[in-house]
Amino acid sequence: MSKLIISGRKRLLGDVTVQGAKNSALPILAAAVICGGESVIYNCPRLSDTEAMLQTLRYLGCKTRRSSGTVLIQNDGLSRSDVPDTLMRKTRGSVVLLGAVLAAEGKAKICLPGGCDIGIRPIDIHIKALRKLGAVIKERRGCLDCRAPHGLKGCEIALPFPSVGATEDIMLAACTASGETVITNAAREPEICDLADFLNRCGAKIQGAGESTIVIDGVSRLSGRDHAIIPDRIVAATLISCAAVTGGEITLKGVIRSHLSSVIPVFEDAGCTFALSGNELKVTAPERLRSMKLVRTMPYPGFPTDAQAPVLAAASVADGTTVFIENIFENRYRHAAELARMGADIRAEGKFAIVEGVPGLYGAAVEATDLRGAAALVAAGLCAEGKTEISGVKYLERGYEDFEQVLTSLGADIVKL
Ligand code: EPZ
């Protein structure tokens, strides 16, 4: 089991290009099973989650090839419509294969998806929506046997919560359904727009992505095209946090500033300054951060739940008290106990966490238990006095491409053993 060893208190300085978005790449790779012929996906991050999705596409009968950040998928028709438990458990993002394979084959057999243990993460909204589109879904022993005996038929679907995955699942299932599908209370994340852009390029007719109402006119078939994945706004937020806790100054290249519109003000409240030039965002951190006062996670365009953990690490060494309210997942403060081993003063209970900033953290042996919690421990290690040893690096590798190399290029003292 690999570990990260960080010797803290090195200022981060320099430029870094932000990787492609994991949560955009996963549904777009899944969408390729509906698109006949060749799809070429640029800026696709090399992560354990994306490689798991590519392994699943190969299992289903696609041919895939990767050359650096470019992934080529050749889909001449799927050879099967079932996804085994072992592959489904590798990532939560696999859940959208339900809608994709159902659209491609008229049937799909998948087991419940994996993903970070940050809550129960049911898929009831997905199932209810697909049933409304005409799917017959039988749930047995953690697996779903889905069929569309009369094909999928467009309809109006009102989501009880703007679920990202459910919105994506419905888009994938509906783009070749007969008739019009209207999704109300749809998720508005940038990754939804990126998926819609790819599908429309492939011949789909999707309007309103990024808004709360998405209208999809079913078409008969989709053909693979090329597409470049948007930059990862959560990796960008994590890098800002790493610079913030080290009093650093870094320039993020290739970012889309509007995707960070709810994150930047939080760091400005903490005393960071930002300068945008084209698609390059320079962040300069103060010697000591001020507290962020209140951070409340919300569906996009609100503050992203995925940035909560790395920002909470920064709040741990800010001057003053910061209150976090985690409104999206019910078990997303597991990093708090590990940060406390490094001297952080955090009281987490239910959806609330109260962080009293301390003068500094000290290095310790800590364990990551989920992707963004791992990122929080890295940020804490970068500013801690002495050495921090982080186990559970596999979680970090789900979403951060070559992160220790990225941080080393910015002046961090970090090695993977
Ligand atoms: C996606 O997860 C992301 N994952 C998550 O990123 C992200 O935190 C989340 O959206 C919210 O932005 C991927 O895109 C692969 P949801 P998803 O459906 O689709 C509840 C990361 O760190 N819910 O919007 O699973 C659910 O339990 C990961 O990169 C139901 O109750 O999120 C949660 O409380 C973590 N029933 C809330 O809705 C359902 O059928 C939001 O979930 C579906 C969801």
Residues whose N, C-alpha, C, O or C-beta is under 5 A from the ligand:
A	BS01	EPZ	N23 R92 G93 R121 P122 I123 D124 I125 H126 F161 P162 S163 V164 G165 A166 T305 D306 I328 F329 L371 R372
